[in-house]
Amino acid sequence: MTIQIKHKTSVQAPDDPTKSVNAAEWNDDHFVSGAVSVGGLSASISVVEAHIDSLSQQISVLTGGGEAHPTSAEFISLQADVSALSVGLSALSVQHSNLSATVSSNAAVVSALSVAVSVVQANVSALSVETSAVRANVSTLSVEVSTVRANLSVLSVAVSVVQAGLSNEISARALSVNNLSAIVSTNLAQLSSLSALESALSALHSTLSAQVSAVSVRTSDVSAAVSVVAANLSSLSVEVSTVRANVSSLSVSFSVLDARVSNNSVFMAGISGGGGGEVHPTSAEFVSLQADFSALSVAVSVVQANVSTLSVEVSVVRAGLSNELSARALSINNLSAIVSTNLAQVSALSVQHSSLSAQVSALSVAFSNELSVRALSVNALSAVVSSNLALLSALSVQHSSLSAAFSTLSVQHSSLSAAFSTLSVQHSSLSALESALSVQVSALSAQMTSLMANKAVLKGSQLISVSTPASVSAMGFSVGAGNTYAFRYYVIYTSAAPASGLGLTVTFPGMTNFAATAEITSGVDGTAGIFSGSITTSGDRVQAISCQTSTEQFFATVYGVCKVSTSGTLALQAFPEVSGAANQIVIKEGTAGAIWRTG
């Protein structure tokens, strides 16, 4: 028979390379082939004892019955039967003794094995309880770890969302700040350009102012020079007026002198001509006149000289004054042109300066407004960043708390793993004990193989009405090549016609050795009540020629031994002597068969 063994506790942990048995091998079903069935052995012994009792009864009938003549055929037949039965009885007695000794020995082994199995089962039960507790703890821990992992996953998702939002917000704000920086840089560049232009304009204005100041100074100088020239002209006019007055006086004097000269001339003419008188140089009048004329001539010469000198001086003054006035006029004209040009440039620069000042003012206002808007945006971004940082800090605190809880659970898991490892060591020890026990069971199974019987029973009646052999239901046994077997069939039957007996045979595969005997009830009770025959080949028939009545049930048997060369089926077949419903055979329920592997 085959015993199925399954561990009460299954292993869920992964394979441990230090263990000789993997988790899958531990969890699989285990089968022990050829195991001993004490009940089957007892049944076999009971069958043997019943057979011995039957033989004893037959011997008693043969030995205690009526008289038989030693020379009669019936006596000879009975004597042969008694001899055969004696031999069979001896053989059965030997088998019974051997079986009894084997049963006793095996019973002790089975008892010891039962005790060992009980100890192993107790240890396995204790280990199962501990393993169940550990698994419960591991399950609880796994649930807690799963919860922590779920919380960590949710937290990680939240942190990722916050980080993504913060990153996007920071990127947007950074882009805005970059744009603002670019605008500010552009505005600063424009302001720098305007400042440089203003500085240049201021420098030019300063230069022009200096030039205007210089022109003003030169104009002042010119004005002063003009004033000096005007003063000089006034002085010169005064001098000219004086000279003119002197000239006038000289003219008057000259006129007087001229008149006096004329008078003198007239006088002289009168003296020399018209009166016919004579003037003597020694006269007083002549001397006086000559002296006056000389003095007058000298005075006229002086006056003429003075007038010539004054005329020259007036001419020189007029020429110098004219030249000076021309030069001053030319300078004044040049300075006026320069002042006009500079004033035009100052006017143009003032216009440009006003335009640039207006642009600078507009840019300053726009820049101030843009800075205000950007400052508001930066403040809002700072508030968002602060809020996100606060949320991130809270999430970090939760993460730290969960990490601490996870660390605690990991320590507990490590402790449980250590306990589980200890239990695994104990389990390995028990597995070693179980392996040793399995070896002992295998050895015992090998020893009991020869005593193990494979049995079959017919569960319903089977009607056979054709004389061709027909297999009896459930009476087929598998046999393996290289094995040796002992077998026996126990047949209960009825025959519809007393004149039609039962026929039996067996079919089988290739055999190295085979021998079987069929014994069938035939005729009335007595020495001829059993019809027997040998079966030497597959399908070899043994046919009884009659039975006592058609209403009674009768017994037949087929038994033998064999060594199989080709695996196949050993099967019992039955048939009536003559075909037809009137001669049909009924194999009754309770018909049985058994086969023992003897080697």
C-alpha positions as CSV (number, residue, x, y, z in Angstrom):
1,M,0.0,0.0,0.0
2,T,1.0,3.7,-0.3
3,I,1.0,6.1,2.6
4,Q,0.6,9.9,1.8
5,I,2.4,12.2,4.3
6,K,2.0,16.0,4.2
7,H,3.5,18.5,6.6
8,K,0.9,20.3,8.7
9,T,2.8,23.6,8.4
10,S,3.9,25.0,5.1
11,V,6.9,27.1,4.5
12,Q,6.2,30.6,3.0
13,A,9.8,32.0,3.3
14,P,12.2,32.0,0.3
15,D,14.6,29.1,-0.1
16,D,17.6,29.1,2.3
17,P,20.8,27.9,0.5
18,T,22.1,26.6,3.9
19,K,19.2,24.2,4.2
20,S,19.2,20.8,2.4
21,V,15.4,20.9,1.9
22,N,13.8,23.7,-0.2
23,A,10.4,25.3,0.6
24,A,8.7,23.7,-2.4
25,E,10.0,20.2,-1.4
26,W,8.9,20.7,2.2
27,N,5.4,21.8,1.1
28,D,4.9,18.9,-1.5
29,D,3.0,15.7,-0.6
30,H,5.2,12.8,0.4
31,F,4.4,9.1,-0.5
32,V,5.8,6.0,1.2
33,S,5.3,3.1,-1.3
34,G,5.1,-0.5,0.0
35,A,4.2,0.6,3.5
36,V,3.1,-2.1,6.0
37,S,-0.6,-2.4,6.7
38,V,-0.9,-4.2,10.0
39,G,-4.6,-4.7,9.3
40,G,-3.9,-6.2,6.0
41,L,-1.3,-8.5,7.6
42,S,-3.8,-9.6,10.2
43,A,-6.4,-10.2,7.5
44,S,-3.8,-12.4,5.6
45,I,-3.1,-14.3,8.8
46,S,-6.8,-14.7,9.4
47,V,-7.2,-16.1,5.9
48,V,-4.3,-18.5,6.4
49,E,-5.7,-19.6,9.7
50,A,-9.2,-20.1,8.1
51,H,-7.6,-22.1,5.4
52,I,-5.7,-24.2,8.0
53,D,-9.0,-24.8,9.8
54,S,-10.6,-25.8,6.6
55,L,-7.8,-28.2,5.9
56,S,-8.0,-29.5,9.4
57,Q,-11.7,-30.2,9.0
58,Q,-11.0,-31.9,5.7
59,I,-8.3,-34.0,7.3
60,S,-10.7,-34.8,10.2
61,V,-13.3,-35.9,7.7
62,L,-10.8,-38.0,5.8
63,T,-9.3,-39.6,8.9
64,G,-12.3,-39.8,11.1
65,G,-14.9,-40.9,8.5
66,G,-16.0,-44.4,7.7
67,E,-13.8,-47.2,6.5
68,A,-11.9,-47.3,3.3
69,H,-10.3,-50.3,1.8
70,P,-6.5,-49.8,1.4
71,T,-6.6,-51.1,-2.1
72,S,-9.6,-49.3,-3.4
73,A,-9.2,-46.5,-5.8
74,E,-11.1,-44.2,-3.5
75,F,-8.7,-44.9,-0.7
76,I,-5.7,-44.4,-2.9
77,S,-7.2,-41.1,-4.1
78,L,-8.0,-40.0,-0.5
79,Q,-4.5,-41.0,0.6
80,A,-3.0,-38.9,-2.2
81,D,-5.3,-36.0,-1.2
82,V,-4.3,-36.4,2.4
83,S,-0.6,-36.4,1.5
84,A,-1.1,-33.3,-0.6
85,L,-3.1,-31.7,2.1
86,S,-0.4,-32.6,4.7
87,V,2.2,-31.1,2.5
88,G,0.1,-28.0,2.1
89,L,-0.6,-27.9,5.8
90,S,3.1,-28.1,6.6
91,A,3.9,-25.4,4.2
92,L,1.1,-23.3,5.6
93,S,2.3,-24.0,9.1
94,V,5.8,-22.8,8.2
95,Q,4.3,-19.7,6.5
96,H,2.2,-19.1,9.6
97,S,5.2,-19.4,11.9
98,N,7.2,-17.1,9.7
99,L,4.4,-14.6,9.4
100,S,3.8,-14.7,13.2
101,A,7.5,-14.1,13.8
102,T,7.6,-11.4,11.2
103,V,4.4,-9.8,12.6
104,S,5.9,-9.8,16.1
105,S,9.1,-8.3,15.0
106,N,7.3,-5.8,12.8
107,A,4.9,-5.0,15.6
108,A,7.8,-4.0,17.8
109,V,9.3,-2.0,15.1
110,V,6.0,-0.4,14.3
111,S,5.6,0.4,18.0
112,A,9.0,2.0,18.1
113,L,8.2,3.8,14.9
114,S,4.8,4.9,16.3
115,V,6.6,6.3,19.4
116,A,9.1,8.0,17.2
117,V,6.3,9.3,14.9
118,S,4.4,10.5,18.0
119,V,7.5,12.4,19.3
120,V,8.1,13.8,15.8
121,Q,4.4,14.8,15.6
122,A,4.6,16.4,19.0
123,N,7.7,18.3,18.0
124,V,6.1,19.2,14.7
125,S,2.9,20.3,16.5
126,A,5.0,22.5,18.9
127,L,7.0,23.8,15.9
128,S,3.7,24.4,14.0
129,V,2.4,26.4,17.0
130,E,5.6,28.4,17.2
131,T,5.6,28.9,13.4
132,S,2.0,29.9,13.5
133,A,2.8,32.5,16.2
134,V,5.8,33.7,14.2
135,R,3.7,33.9,11.1
136,A,1.0,35.8,12.9
137,N,3.6,38.2,14.1
138,V,5.2,38.3,10.7
139,S,1.8,38.9,9.1
140,T,1.1,41.7,11.6
141,L,4.5,43.1,11.0
142,S,3.9,42.8,7.2
143,V,0.6,44.6,7.5
144,E,2.3,47.4,9.6
145,V,5.2,47.5,7.1
146,S,2.7,47.6,4.2
147,T,0.9,50.4,6.0
148,V,4.1,52.3,6.6
149,R,5.2,51.7,3.0
150,A,1.8,52.9,1.8
151,N,2.1,56.0,4.0
152,L,5.7,56.5,2.7
153,S,4.4,56.1,-0.9
154,V,1.6,58.6,-0.3
155,L,4.1,60.9,1.4
156,S,6.6,60.4,-1.4
157,V,3.9,61.2,-3.9
158,A,2.9,64.3,-1.9
159,V,6.5,65.4,-1.6
160,S,7.0,64.8,-5.4
161,V,3.8,66.8,-6.1
162,V,5.0,69.6,-3.8
163,Q,8.5,69.5,-5.3
164,A,7.1,69.5,-8.8
165,G,4.8,72.4,-8.0
166,L,7.6,74.2,-6.2
167,S,10.0,73.5,-9.1
168,N,7.5,74.7,-11.6
169,E,6.7,77.8,-9.6
170,I,10.4,78.5,-9.0
171,S,11.1,77.9,-12.7
172,A,8.3,80.3,-13.6
173,R,9.5,82.8,-11.0
174,A,13.1,82.4,-12.1
175,L,12.0,82.9,-15.7
176,S,10.1,86.1,-14.6
177,V,13.1,87.2,-12.6
178,N,15.3,86.5,-15.6
179,N,13.0,88.5,-17.9
180,L,12.9,91.2,-15.3
181,S,16.7,91.1,-15.0
182,A,16.9,91.4,-18.8
183,I,14.5,94.4,-18.8
184,V,16.4,95.9,-15.9
185,S,19.7,95.3,-17.7
186,T,18.3,96.9,-20.8
187,N,17.0,99.8,-18.9
188,L,20.2,100.2,-17.0
189,A,22.1,100.1,-20.3
190,Q,19.7,102.7,-21.7
191,L,20.2,104.7,-18.5
192,S,23.9,104.3,-18.8
193,S,23.8,105.5,-22.4
194,L,21.5,108.4,-21.4
195,S,23.8,109.2,-18.5
196,A,26.8,109.1,-20.7
197,L,25.0,111.3,-23.3
198,E,23.9,113.6,-20.5
199,S,27.5,113.7,-19.2
200,A,28.7,114.5,-22.7
201,L,26.0,117.1,-23.0
202,S,26.9,118.5,-19.6
203,A,30.6,118.6,-20.6
204,L,29.7,120.3,-23.8
205,H,27.4,122.7,-21.9
206,S,30.3,123.3,-19.5
207,T,32.6,123.9,-22.5
208,L,30.1,126.2,-24.1
209,S,29.5,128.0,-20.8
210,A,33.3,128.4,-20.5
211,Q,33.4,129.6,-24.1
212,V,30.5,132.0,-23.4
213,S,32.3,133.2,-20.2
214,A,35.4,133.7,-22.2
215,V,33.4,135.5,-24.9
216,S,31.7,137.5,-22.2
217,V,35.2,138.4,-20.8
218,R,36.5,139.2,-24.3
219,T,33.3,141.2,-24.9
220,S,33.9,143.0,-21.6
221,D,37.5,143.6,-22.7
222,V,36.2,144.8,-26.1
223,S,33.7,147.0,-24.3
224,A,36.4,148.3,-22.1
225,A,38.6,148.8,-25.1
226,V,35.7,150.5,-26.9
227,S,35.2,152.7,-23.8
228,V,39.0,153.6,-23.8
229,V,38.8,154.2,-27.5
230,A,35.7,156.4,-26.9
231,A,37.5,158.2,-24.1
232,N,40.5,158.6,-26.4
233,L,38.2,159.8,-29.1
234,S,36.7,162.2,-26.7
235,S,40.2,163.4,-25.6
236,L,41.2,163.6,-29.2
237,S,38.1,165.5,-30.0
238,V,38.9,167.9,-27.2
239,E,42.5,168.1,-28.5
240,V,41.1,168.6,-32.1
241,S,38.8,171.2,-30.7
242,T,41.7,172.9,-29.0
243,V,43.8,172.6,-32.1
244,R,40.9,174.0,-34.1
245,A,40.6,176.8,-31.6
246,N,44.4,177.3,-31.8
247,V,44.1,177.1,-35.6
248,S,41.2,179.6,-35.4
249,S,43.3,181.8,-33.2
250,L,46.3,181.4,-35.5
251,S,44.0,182.1,-38.4
252,V,42.8,185.2,-36.7
253,S,46.4,186.1,-35.8
254,F,47.4,185.2,-39.3
255,S,44.5,187.3,-40.6
256,V,45.7,190.1,-38.3
257,L,49.2,189.6,-39.5
258,D,48.1,189.3,-43.0
259,A,46.1,192.5,-42.5
260,R,49.1,194.0,-40.9
261,V,51.3,192.7,-43.7
262,S,48.8,194.1,-46.1
263,N,48.8,197.3,-44.3
264,N,52.5,197.2,-44.2
265,S,52.5,196.4,-47.9
266,V,50.2,199.2,-48.6
267,F,52.2,201.4,-46.4
268,M,55.3,200.3,-48.1
269,A,53.8,200.9,-51.4
270,G,52.6,204.2,-50.4
271,I,55.9,205.0,-49.2
272,S,57.7,203.8,-52.3
273,G,55.2,204.6,-55.0
274,G,52.2,206.8,-54.8
275,G,53.6,209.7,-52.7
276,G,56.8,210.0,-54.6
277,G,58.4,210.2,-51.3
278,E,61.5,208.5,-50.2
279,V,61.9,206.2,-47.1
280,H,65.1,206.0,-45.6
281,P,66.2,202.7,-43.8
282,T,67.3,204.7,-41.0
283,S,64.1,206.2,-40.3
284,A,62.4,205.1,-37.1
285,E,59.2,204.1,-38.7
286,F,61.0,201.9,-41.1
287,V,63.0,200.2,-38.5
288,S,59.9,199.7,-36.4
289,L,58.0,198.3,-39.3
290,Q,60.9,196.1,-40.3
291,A,61.1,194.8,-36.8
292,D,57.4,194.2,-36.7
293,F,57.5,192.5,-40.1
294,S,60.3,190.3,-39.0
295,A,58.6,189.4,-35.8
296,L,55.4,188.8,-37.7
297,S,57.2,186.6,-40.2
298,V,58.8,184.7,-37.5
299,A,55.4,184.3,-35.8
300,V,53.8,183.2,-39.1
301,S,56.5,180.7,-39.6
302,V,56.1,179.3,-36.1
303,V,52.3,179.2,-36.6
304,Q,52.7,177.5,-39.9
305,A,55.1,175.0,-38.4
306,N,52.7,174.3,-35.5
307,V,49.9,173.9,-38.0
308,S,51.9,171.5,-40.0
309,T,52.9,169.5,-36.9
310,L,49.3,169.5,-35.7
311,S,48.0,168.4,-39.0
312,V,50.5,165.5,-39.0
313,E,49.5,164.5,-35.5
314,V,45.8,164.7,-36.4
315,S,46.4,162.6,-39.5
316,V,48.4,160.0,-37.4
317,V,45.7,159.9,-34.7
318,R,43.0,159.6,-37.2
319,A,44.8,156.8,-39.0
320,G,45.5,154.9,-35.7
321,L,42.0,155.5,-34.5
322,S,40.5,154.3,-37.8
323,N,42.7,151.2,-37.7
324,E,41.9,150.5,-34.1
325,L,38.2,151.0,-34.7
326,S,38.3,148.7,-37.8
327,A,40.1,146.0,-35.8
328,R,37.8,146.3,-32.8
329,A,34.8,146.3,-35.1
330,L,36.1,143.1,-36.8
331,S,36.7,141.5,-33.4
332,I,33.3,142.5,-32.2
333,N,31.8,141.0,-35.4
334,N,33.8,137.7,-35.0
335,L,32.8,137.5,-31.3
336,S,29.2,138.2,-32.2
337,A,29.2,135.4,-34.7
338,I,30.8,133.0,-32.2
339,V,28.4,134.0,-29.5
340,S,25.5,133.5,-31.9
341,T,26.8,130.1,-32.9
342,N,27.4,129.1,-29.3
343,L,23.9,130.4,-28.3
344,A,22.4,128.4,-31.1
345,Q,24.3,125.2,-30.0
346,V,23.3,125.9,-26.4
347,S,19.7,126.2,-27.5
348,A,19.9,122.9,-29.5
349,L,21.6,121.2,-26.6
350,S,19.1,122.6,-24.2
351,V,16.3,121.1,-26.3
352,Q,18.1,117.8,-26.5
353,H,18.8,117.9,-22.8
354,S,15.1,118.6,-22.1
355,S,14.1,115.7,-24.4
356,L,16.6,113.3,-22.8
357,S,15.5,114.5,-19.3
358,A,11.9,113.7,-20.3
359,Q,12.9,110.2,-21.6
360,V,15.0,109.6,-18.5
361,S,12.0,110.6,-16.4
362,A,9.7,108.3,-18.3
363,L,12.1,105.4,-18.1
364,S,12.6,106.1,-14.4
365,V,8.8,106.0,-13.9
366,A,8.5,102.8,-16.0
367,F,11.4,101.2,-14.3
368,S,10.1,102.1,-10.9
369,N,6.7,100.7,-11.8
370,E,8.2,97.5,-13.2
371,L,10.4,97.1,-10.1
372,S,7.3,97.5,-8.0
373,V,5.4,94.9,-9.9
374,R,8.4,92.5,-9.9
375,A,8.9,93.2,-6.2
376,L,5.2,92.2,-5.6
377,S,5.8,89.1,-7.7
378,V,9.0,88.2,-5.8
379,N,7.2,88.8,-2.5
380,A,4.3,86.5,-3.6
381,L,6.9,83.9,-4.8
382,S,8.7,84.2,-1.4
383,A,5.4,83.6,0.4
384,V,4.7,80.6,-1.8
385,V,8.2,79.3,-1.3
386,S,7.9,79.8,2.5
387,S,4.6,78.0,2.5
388,N,6.0,75.1,0.5
389,L,9.1,75.0,2.7
390,A,6.9,74.8,5.8
391,L,4.9,72.0,4.1
392,L,8.1,70.3,3.2
393,S,9.3,70.6,6.8
394,A,6.1,69.1,8.0
395,L,6.4,66.3,5.5
396,S,10.0,65.8,6.5
397,V,8.9,65.5,10.2
398,Q,6.3,62.9,9.2
399,H,8.9,61.1,7.0
400,S,11.3,61.1,10.0
401,S,8.6,59.7,12.2
402,L,7.6,57.1,9.7
403,S,11.3,56.2,9.2
404,A,11.7,55.7,13.0
405,A,8.6,53.6,13.1
406,F,9.9,51.6,10.1
407,S,13.3,51.2,11.9
408,T,11.4,49.9,15.0
409,L,9.5,47.5,12.8
410,S,12.7,46.4,11.1
411,V,14.2,45.6,14.5
412,Q,11.1,43.6,15.4
413,H,11.3,41.9,12.0
414,S,14.9,41.1,12.6
415,S,14.0,39.6,16.0
416,L,11.3,37.5,14.4
417,S,13.6,36.5,11.6
418,A,16.1,35.3,14.3
419,A,13.4,33.4,16.0
420,F,12.3,32.0,12.7
421,S,15.9,31.0,12.0
422,T,16.0,29.2,15.3
423,L,12.8,27.5,14.5
424,S,14.2,26.6,11.1
425,V,17.2,25.0,12.8
426,Q,14.8,23.0,15.0
427,H,12.8,22.2,11.9
428,S,15.9,21.1,10.1
429,S,16.7,18.8,13.1
430,L,13.1,17.4,13.0
431,S,13.5,17.0,9.2
432,A,16.7,15.0,9.9
433,L,14.8,12.9,12.4
434,E,12.0,12.5,9.9
435,S,14.5,11.5,7.2
436,A,16.0,8.9,9.6
437,L,12.4,7.7,10.4
438,S,11.6,7.6,6.6
439,V,14.7,5.5,6.1
440,Q,13.6,3.1,8.9
441,V,10.0,3.1,7.4
442,S,11.5,2.4,4.0
443,A,13.6,-0.5,5.4
444,L,10.5,-1.8,7.2
445,S,8.5,-1.4,4.0
446,A,11.1,-3.4,2.2
447,Q,10.9,-6.1,4.9
448,M,7.1,-6.1,4.8
449,T,6.8,-6.0,1.0
450,S,6.5,-9.8,0.9
451,L,3.6,-9.7,3.5
452,M,1.6,-6.8,1.8
453,A,-1.4,-7.9,-0.2
454,N,-3.2,-6.1,-2.9
455,K,-6.9,-7.1,-2.6
456,A,-10.0,-6.7,-4.7
457,V,-13.7,-7.7,-4.2
458,L,-16.5,-8.1,-6.7
459,K,-19.2,-5.5,-5.7
460,G,-22.0,-7.1,-7.8
461,S,-23.0,-10.4,-9.5
462,Q,-21.7,-11.1,-13.0
463,L,-23.6,-13.4,-15.4
464,I,-21.6,-15.4,-17.9
465,S,-23.5,-17.4,-20.6
466,V,-20.8,-17.9,-23.3
467,S,-18.3,-20.7,-23.1
468,T,-15.6,-18.3,-24.2
469,P,-13.6,-17.1,-21.1
470,A,-14.7,-13.7,-19.9
471,S,-12.8,-11.5,-17.4
472,V,-14.3,-11.2,-14.0
473,S,-14.9,-7.6,-13.0
474,A,-12.3,-6.1,-10.6
475,M,-10.1,-9.2,-10.6
476,G,-7.2,-7.8,-12.5
477,F,-3.9,-6.9,-10.8
478,S,-0.9,-5.0,-12.2
479,V,2.4,-6.8,-12.1
480,G,5.8,-5.3,-12.8
481,A,8.7,-6.7,-14.7
482,G,11.4,-8.3,-12.5
483,N,9.1,-8.9,-9.6
484,T,7.9,-12.1,-8.1
485,Y,4.3,-12.6,-6.8
486,A,2.0,-15.0,-5.0
487,F,-1.7,-14.7,-5.8
488,R,-5.1,-16.3,-5.0
489,Y,-8.7,-15.9,-6.2
490,Y,-11.7,-16.8,-4.1
491,V,-14.7,-17.4,-6.3
492,I,-18.4,-17.8,-5.3
493,Y,-20.6,-19.0,-8.1
494,T,-23.8,-20.7,-9.1
495,S,-24.6,-22.8,-12.2
496,A,-28.0,-22.8,-14.0
497,A,-27.6,-26.5,-14.9
498,P,-25.9,-29.1,-12.6
499,A,-24.5,-30.8,-15.7
500,S,-22.7,-27.7,-16.7
501,G,-19.7,-27.0,-14.5
502,L,-17.6,-23.8,-14.0
503,G,-14.4,-23.2,-16.0
504,L,-11.6,-20.9,-14.7
505,T,-8.3,-19.6,-16.1
506,V,-6.0,-16.6,-15.7
507,T,-4.4,-14.4,-18.3
508,F,-1.0,-12.7,-17.8
509,P,1.9,-11.0,-19.6
510,G,5.3,-12.5,-20.3
511,M,6.6,-14.6,-17.3
512,T,10.0,-15.9,-16.5
513,N,8.4,-18.6,-14.3
514,F,4.6,-19.3,-13.7
515,A,2.6,-22.0,-12.0
516,A,-1.0,-22.0,-10.8
517,T,-3.7,-24.4,-9.7
518,A,-7.5,-24.1,-10.0
519,E,-9.8,-26.0,-7.7
520,I,-13.5,-26.0,-8.5
521,T,-16.4,-27.8,-6.6
522,S,-17.8,-30.5,-8.9
523,G,-20.2,-33.4,-8.1
524,V,-21.4,-34.5,-4.7
525,D,-19.5,-34.2,-1.6
526,G,-16.7,-36.7,-1.2
527,T,-13.4,-37.4,-2.7
528,A,-14.6,-36.4,-6.1
529,G,-16.2,-33.2,-4.8
530,I,-13.2,-31.0,-6.0
531,F,-12.1,-30.8,-9.6
532,S,-8.5,-29.4,-9.8
533,G,-6.1,-28.7,-12.6
534,S,-2.9,-26.8,-13.4
535,I,-2.7,-23.5,-15.3
536,T,0.7,-23.4,-17.1
537,T,0.1,-20.8,-19.8
538,S,-1.9,-17.6,-20.2
539,G,-5.5,-18.6,-20.8
540,D,-4.9,-22.3,-20.0
541,R,-8.4,-23.6,-19.0
542,V,-9.5,-25.8,-16.0
543,Q,-13.0,-27.0,-16.6
544,A,-15.3,-28.7,-14.0
545,I,-17.8,-31.0,-15.6
546,S,-20.7,-30.5,-13.2
547,C,-21.9,-29.1,-9.9
548,Q,-24.2,-30.5,-7.2
549,T,-27.3,-28.3,-7.7
550,S,-28.4,-25.3,-9.6
551,T,-29.7,-23.5,-6.5
552,E,-26.7,-23.6,-4.2
553,Q,-23.7,-21.4,-4.2
554,F,-20.3,-23.1,-4.5
555,F,-16.7,-22.2,-4.0
556,A,-13.7,-22.3,-6.3
557,T,-10.2,-21.0,-6.1
558,V,-7.1,-20.3,-8.2
559,Y,-3.7,-19.8,-6.6
560,G,-0.1,-19.7,-7.8
561,V,3.2,-17.9,-7.9
562,C,5.2,-16.2,-10.7
563,K,8.1,-14.1,-11.7
564,V,7.3,-11.4,-14.3
565,S,9.4,-10.6,-17.3
566,T,7.1,-8.1,-18.9
567,S,4.9,-5.7,-17.0
568,G,1.1,-6.2,-17.5
569,T,-2.1,-7.4,-15.9
570,L,-2.8,-10.7,-14.2
571,A,-6.6,-11.3,-14.7
572,L,-9.1,-14.0,-13.6
573,Q,-11.5,-15.3,-16.3
574,A,-14.6,-17.6,-15.9
575,F,-16.9,-19.4,-18.3
576,P,-19.6,-22.2,-18.4
577,E,-19.0,-25.6,-19.9
578,V,-21.7,-25.0,-22.5
579,S,-22.9,-21.8,-23.9
580,G,-26.5,-20.7,-23.5
581,A,-28.9,-19.2,-20.9
582,A,-29.8,-22.6,-19.6
583,N,-26.2,-23.3,-18.7
584,Q,-25.1,-19.8,-17.6
585,I,-22.8,-19.2,-14.7
586,V,-23.2,-16.4,-12.2
587,I,-20.1,-15.1,-10.4
588,K,-21.6,-13.8,-7.1
589,E,-20.8,-10.7,-5.1
590,G,-18.1,-11.2,-2.5
591,T,-15.8,-13.0,-4.9
592,A,-12.3,-11.7,-4.1
593,G,-8.7,-11.8,-5.1
594,A,-5.4,-11.0,-3.5
595,I,-1.8,-10.7,-4.7
596,W,1.5,-10.5,-2.7
597,R,4.8,-9.2,-4.0
598,T,7.3,-11.7,-2.7
599,G,10.4,-10.2,-4.2
